[in-house]
Amino acid sequence: MSGRQPEGAPASWEVFLRPRRGLAHQHMGSVRAHDPDTALLRARDLYTRRGDPLSLWVVRSDAVHTASPDEHDPYFANARHKPYRYPEQFAPLTTEKGPDGEHDD
């Protein structure tokens, strides 16, 4: 993340919550705390008021690496020089008809 925080200021922590089994963790927001235990307590108080989530993660914001909108093309642009990656480059599937005009299964 960009920018430095002032000396002694609490760190920013990103909060991820997994609502129930079978679902992925979702980014919920962020909290500020000096240590991971306090960050978990603040995240619990702020983001788990409703429901009973399966798990809660906190990750220091400065440990999260991001791609900015200026870097969009290297990360998210399609590889147009590799047409074999796109379904429109493949021939459509055809089915053979049997002697009675019916499809063979």
N, C-alpha and C positions, 0 to 999 in steps of 0.2 A: 504494500500500500504506500502511497506517496505521503511525504511530509514526516516530520519528526515531532514527537510530543515533548513538552517541556520536562525538565528534570523533576522527578518525583510525582509526575502526573500518572494516574492509573492507566494501564494499557487497555487497548480496545480488544475485545474478544468477539469472534463471530460465533453465533449460536446455531446449531443444527439439531433438529428434533425428529425422531422417528415415531410417528403416531401409533403404529401397530405393526405386528408381524406381517411380512409380505410387502410392505411399502418401504421405499427408500427414505433416507434422512432428507429433510428439507431445510433450507436456510430460512431461519426465522427472523434474524436481525442481529443486533450486536449489543453488548453491554460493556461497561468499563469497570475494571477491577485490577488490584495489584497482584493477585495470584490466581491460579486456576481454581482453587477451592471456592474462593469468593465469587469468581466468575460463574461457576456452576450454581451457587446459591442464588445469585442475582438472576441468572437465566431461568432457573426453576420458578422463582417468584414472578417473573415477568411473562414467561411464555407457556407455563403449564397450568394456568388457572382453570382451564376447561379440559376435561378429559383426563385420562391416565396414560401418558405416553410410555412407549416401550423403552426408549433411551434418549439421552440428551448429551450432546457433545459441545464443547467449547474449544475453539482454536484461536490462538493469538492472531490478530489481523495481520501483523507484519510477517507471519509465516505463510500467509495465503498469497500465491503468485497468480497474477491476473494478466489478461491480454486487454489492452486498452482499445478503444474504437479505432485509433490510428493504426493499430497493428492488425486490423480485421482481416485483410487479404492473406497474409501468411498463415493464419490459423483457421479461418473459416471459409475462404473462397474455394469454390469447387475446382478440381483439377481438370480443366477443360482439355489439357494436353493428354489426358488418359481417358479416352471415350469409353473404354471397356468398363468403367465404373458406373455408367449410367444405363438404366434399363431400356431407354429408347434406342440404344445401339444394338440390341439383340433382336433377332428375327422373332416374330410372333409364333407361338406354338400352334401347330395345326394338327388336326386329327384325321386319320385315314377313314374313308367310308368303305364299308364292306360291300359284298355283291348285291345285297338287298337295299343298299342306300342307307343302311344304319351304321352308326359308329361302332367300331370294334372296341371292346372294353378289355 
